[in-house]
């Protein structure tokens, strides 16, 4: 049986200058642009208090997150 994915896809349009900056930032941190965008969004959600803190299991690579 296939594992159900919790990842959702969407289209994002950005201007060329922003894309160039994202590509450079991602390369500087050894990430793909997609990975960099995921990190930026997760970090912004965490800092704003809109994303619950991860449990120990999530930090170790699991997908469980604390319910706050």
LINKATA-V552748 format. One line per field, one symbol per residue. phi: phi as a letter, one per 20 degrees, with the letter a starting at -180 (. if undefined). psi: psi as a letter, one per 40 degrees, with the letter a starting at -180 (. if undefined). A space follows every 10 residues. Layout:
phi: ???
psi: ???
This chain:
phi: .fffededdb ecdcfgfffg ffffffffdl cffffffffg fffffffeme cffffgfffe ofdfcfed
psi: hihhhehiii hhhiiddddd ddddddddef iidddddddd dddddddeee hiiiidddde eiehiih.
